[in-house]
Amino acid sequence: DTLDRVNRVEDAATATRIRKHRFPSPTVFNDRDWNSLHRALTFHLDVRFLPPPGSHASNHFYRHSLIAYGLTPSEVLDALSYAGKTSYTIQKQRILFQLDERFHERPIIPGFP
C-alpha cells in the first residue's frame, strides 16, 4: 500500500536528538520545492539533510504543500514524506530523503467508468 511508509532509522542516537527539537507551529509549506524545505529543516532540526539543494536527485522531488499545527519533529518528517512522495532514512548526523520508487497504480473505484 502506498500509504505504508518505508522510512528507516539506522542511527538511534540521531533519531533521539531530533526528537528533542521543536518545530514551529503552525508549519506552512505552500507549493515549496526541496531547496526551501531544506533550509527550514536544517535550521529547526539541526541535522544535515540530503540530497543537497540544487542537486540532480533533489530536482526530481515533488513540490510540497501542507499546513500543520503542533507536530513533533518525527511527525514533520512523516508529513513531508507523504506530501512529497518520498521516504527517508535517519543516519548518523544526517537524514537522507529519496523518491519512493514503489509502483503507484490508479485506485479502482467500483461503478466509475
Buried (B, 14 or more C-beta within 10 A) or exposed (E): EEEEBEBEBEBEEBBEBBEEEEBEEEBEBEEBBBBBBBEBBBEBBEBBBBBEBEEEBBEEBEBBEBEBEEBEBBEBBBBBBBBBBBBBBBBEEEBBBBBBEEEEEEEEEEEEE
